[in-house]
Every structure is written in C-alpha cells, then in structure tokens.
C-alpha cells in the first residue's frame, strides 16, 4: 500500500484523512467505499476506513464532497418536499412544500401560489392544453402561469364537432349524414364535456348520441 497525495485533493477539509486512503499503485479503484468493520490493515485496497468530506463517482475517482449554499435570502419551509413538476412551466419551477404551492423563477425568492394543501400524499403534475394541473389524492389544482386555483373545473373537452341538430347515431358513422366527427376524448380532470352543433336553419333540437 502507498499513501495517496493527489493535487486534486489538496483542498479537501481535514486532509489528514487522506493518509487512510489506500491505492493499489496502478489505477484508482475506490468502489469498495467505506469499511469501518475491520482495522485499516485488514480492509481491501479499494476501501477506506475514513472518507469524511470525500466523494467517489461510479469510476471510483475521488473528489471533494460538494458543499451547501443558500439560494434564497429567506427559508422557504422547514417541511419536506411534497411534489415538484419535472420541467420548467413557463420559465418557472413549480413545487409543493408542506401545505403550500410555490413558483420560483430564475434566482428570485419562491412565491406562494396556494395554501392549505393536504400533505398526506405527493402532488403529481401534468400539463394539458397549456394549463398545469396537480393532484395528490385530496386536492386538485390548476395554474396558468398567472393564477393558481384549488379544485378548478379543469379542462372541458369538446367530444364531437360539426354535428347537426336532430340527428341520431354515433359520430364518425359514414352511414348517416350529420353525425359529426370525434374531436377529443373524455378526461378525468372534469365531469363536463362539450359537443359542437352546426345549425341547419330548420331544427332546433340537438340530439346527444346515446352512448353518453
């Protein structure tokens, strides 16, 4: 065994710990990680009895453990994360901490969008028709980039378009005239739906096809 003194590790705090790092003389292999069960003379060459302030990547290369820094002037919350949207929404990070929904843009302080959310489950987010929705099994929220709502109507789909009044039968049925065409599907965000009718100048009774 030889003692490892690497220029890349000179600034590691508590650098005396480096004398406990073992090196096989050929290539750095630190995939064994920490071993405090046995004395230093009994452990494998790819292990160390003391790795404070060190970090090993998947190739076993050592570097200084990353530190922590304050991103914002004020603490957002001392509670745990309850959900985060996986991508930026209109340039903003959207997430929930404890009972609050937040939006954070650039390096600015996060802004509270909603309060009073249930904390029993994680909030899951999804975008639909330009609106961001979130559900956690108790709450249903929406955010359009400006206004956040708790338990909104949700997106109302237009199921059928170009349907003529007083016509029975299913849309997309080529055996009838005026049945209309399927445009969108039902979704679980709203109990409501829309059907667009095309006036014919004669009938004023609009027939909803029976499978609804």
N, C-alpha and C positions, 0 to 999 in steps of 0.2 A: 504494500500500500504506500502511496505517496500523498502528501498533503497538497490540496488544490488551492492555488492562488491565481485567480483569473482577473485580468484588468476589468472585465465586465462586472465583477462583483466587488470592486474595491469600495463602493459607496453603500454597501449593504449595512444597515444598522447592526450593532452587536457583531461586528465582523469576526470576533474571536470564535464564533460558531463555525467559521469556515474550516477550522482545523479538524472538525469532526466529519467533514465531508470526504468520502472515500472515492478514489479514482483508480481505474484499472490500468492507466498508463497508455492506453491506446485510443479509446473513444469514450466520451462521456455517456454513461448509461445510468440514469438516476430513476429508472422506472420502478425500482423497489420501494421508493418512498420512505416514510418514517418507520423506524423499528426501535421501540423502547422496551421491548420484552427481554432482549438479551443485552449483554455488555457489548461495547463497541468492537471488541476484538472477535466477537462471535457472529456478527451480522454479515450479510452478503455485501459484495463490493458495490452493488447498485442501491444500497440503502444507507441511511444516516440516522444516528441517534438524536440529532438535534437539527431541525430545519426551520427554526424561527426566522421569519422575515424572508424566506426563500420560496420561490415558486418554480415548479418543473412543468414544462409543456409536454405534449404527447410524444416528443422525441427524447425526453429526458434532459433537455437543455435547461440550465438554471439561470434565473434572473431575480432581480429584486422584487419582492412582493409589492404589488401596486398599493398605493395609499388611498385615503379618503379625502374628499374636499367638499366644501359646502357649495352647492349650486345656487341656492337662493338665500336671501337675507334672513327670511323667517322660516321656521319649520312649518311644513305643510300639515303633518299629522304624526302622532306617535303610534298610531294604529297600523295594522297590516294592510297590504295591498289587497283589494277586493275585485280587481279586474282592470285590464288595460287593452285598448284597441291596438292590434298588432302593427298597424301602419299609421302614418300621419293622416288626419282628416282635415282637409282644407288648411294644411300647414300647421296643425295643432296636434299635440299629444293629448289623448283623451283617456282618463283613468278614474278609478274609484278608490278612495281611501276611507276606511271605516264607513260612515253613513253619507259621505259626500261624493259628488261627481265633479271632476276638475277638468279644465282645459289649460294647456300650457303651450306657449308659442315662443320659439327661439330661446333666449336666455331670460325671459321675463318670469316674474313670480306667477305660479299657477293661480288660476281664478276659479272660484267656486261657482258651479253652474246650478247644482241642485243639492238639497239637504234632505235628511230623513229617510235615506235608503235602508233597506233591510240588509243586514250583514251576515245572514245565515249561509248564503251561497255566493259563489264567484259570479261576477257580471260578465256575460258574453256579448260581444259587439258584432254588428254586421251592417253593411251599407246596402241600401235599397233605394233606387231611383233618386240618388243624390242626398238621401237622409240617412243619418247614422242612428241605428236603433240598438238598444241594450236590454237584455233580460237576465234575471237572476233567480227565477222561480217564484218571486214575490212581486218584484217591481218591473214595470215596462216603461222605458224612457225613450225619448227621441231628441235629436239635436241636429239643427240645420246649419250650424256654424255661427249662429247668432243667438238663438233662443233654445233652451232646453225645456222639455215638458215631461211631466210624470204622468203615466197612463194616458198617452195620446190616442187618437183614433187609429193611428197607423196608416200605412199606405192602403188606399182603397183601389183594388184592381178593376179595370174595365174588361169584363169577361168576353163580351161579344160586341162587335161593331157592325154597322150597315144592316141592321135587322129591320125589316118592315113591320108596321103595325098589323095586328090581326092575322099574323102568320103563325101556324103551329108547326111543331117539328124541331129538330135539332139544328144547330148551326153547322156549317160546312157540309150539309147534306145536299148533294147536287141534284137529287130527285125532286126537290121543291124549290120554289122561287121566293127569294126574300128572307131566307132563314138566317142570313148574316154569317159572319166569319169569326172564329175564335181569335181573340187578341192576347189576353193574359190569363193566368191561372189564379185560382184561389191562393191566399197565403194565410199564415197563422198570426199575422200582425193585426188583423181586423176582421170583424164579423160581417162587414159591409162589402158590397160589390156594386158595380155599375154595368148597365147594358145600354149601348147607344142605338137608338132607333132612327131610321130615316123616314121622314114623313112622305106620304104618297098623295096628300091632298084630299083623301077620301075618308080613311079610317082614323079614329082617334082612340081606339082600344089597343093597348100594347100587350101582346101575349109573351109571357116569360116561358121559355121552354121547360118542359115538365121535370127534367132531371134535377132542377134546382129545388 
